[in-house]
Amino acid sequence: MLEKRDAHGFTYRLHEGSQMVMHHHFGGQTGMPVAIQTWVIPPGGFEGSHHHGEDAQLVEFYQVLDGTGRMHVGAQTYEVGPGDSVLAGPQDVHELTNTGSTELRVLVVWGPPGETDLSPYGSHQISQRLRAELPD
């Protein structure tokens, strides 16, 4: 299956934030227990401050593809740019804001918390070994 960039975008507003263009890749039909989306947030735009710790417990992964932004997660604030990733847990109040003069394009993957055993896979083994060797 192929889904071309920007093929199925729609205007959307999250959590009382500003309007953005959202792409819900494959319409949620990936067979995985997550949503995979790309958000395109205009300059000065923002997601809206929120958390997912009540009825719908969700974990959200954000990776900046293009542009710059500021991400608040709990008491932490991160300046983010291309290649940076941020993880927000269900209880974490979080918000993403475009601080640049161009669009902020972000890959967002979200779903319910849970664990999966990835230990049989070589890439996971290498990643775990490298993380154990490197200081934060």
N, C-alpha and C positions, 0 to 999 in steps of 0.2 A: 504494500500500500504506500502511496505517496501523497503527501499533502504539501502543496507549494506554499512558500512564504506569502503571508497576507491573503491567502485564498478565501478564508472564511471569517474574516474579522468583523466585529460588531462593536458599536459604541455601548459602553457600560459604565456604571458608577457603583463602586464598592464602598460600603461602610461610611456613607455620607461624605466620601471623598469627591474629588473632581472627576469629570468624564475622562475615560481613556478608551483606547481600542483594545479589545480582548480577542484572543484567538484560543478557542478551546479545542486543542488538537484531537483530531479523530472523533470529535463529539462525545468524548467519554467512553468510546467503544474499544479501548485498547486491551481489555481483558485483565488489566492490572488494577489493584485497589486504590488507585490514585487518579487525580485529575492532573493533566499536563497542559499548561497554558503559557502563552506569551502575552505579556501586557506591554502596550506602548503608551507611555505616560508623557503628555506634552510638557514643555518647560513650565515650571511652577506648579505642575499638577501633583496630586498626592493620592495615596490609597485610602486614607482615613484610619484613624487610630482604633484598634479593636483587639480582641483576643478570642480564642476558640475553646474556652475551658468550661463552658456550661453544658448545654444540651448536645451540641455537635463538636465533640473533641477532635481537633485537627492539628496536625503538624504541617508547617509550611517551609519549603525550601525555595530560596530566591537565588538566581544567578544572573548577574548583570551581563547582558550581551553587548549593548551599546549605550553610551551616555554616562552621566554621573548622577549620583543621588546621595541622600542621607537616609539611613535606616535606624529607627529607634526600636530596640528590643529590650523590654524591661527597663533597667536603669542604664543600659549601654546605648551609646550612639556611635554609629559607624559611617564614615565617608566611604562610598562604594563606587567602583568603576568597572570597566570591562574585565571579566574573568573572576570578579569577587563573588563569593557565595555567603549567604546568611541563612541560619536556621532559626525558626521561631516555634517554640513549643506551645501546647494548648493553653497554658496559663500566662504566657508572655504577652503583655500588651505590646503591640508593634504597629509600625507605620512606615511606609516608604514614600519619600518625596523626591521629585526631580529637581535637583539644584543647578542643572546645567542650562545651556542656551539651545540645546537640541533635544530631540526625543530621547527618553529613557526606555530602552527595550530590555525587558526582564523575562527570563524563563522562570515560571513558578510551578512547582509540583507540590500538591497538597493531598492529604488523606488522613485517615485515622491512625493514631499511634499503634505501633506493633513492632515486633522483631521478626527478622528472617535470618536464617543461618546461611551466611555467605562464605563460611570458612572453607568449603571445598574448592573455591574458585581461586586460581593463581593470582589474578589482579587484586583480589581482596587480601590475600595473604601478604603480598608485597606492600600494599597500602598500610596494613596494620603494622608490619615490621618497620616501615619508614616513620610512621607516626610515633612509635615507641622510642625510636632513636633520636628524634628531633624535639628540642624544647619548644614550648608554645610561644 
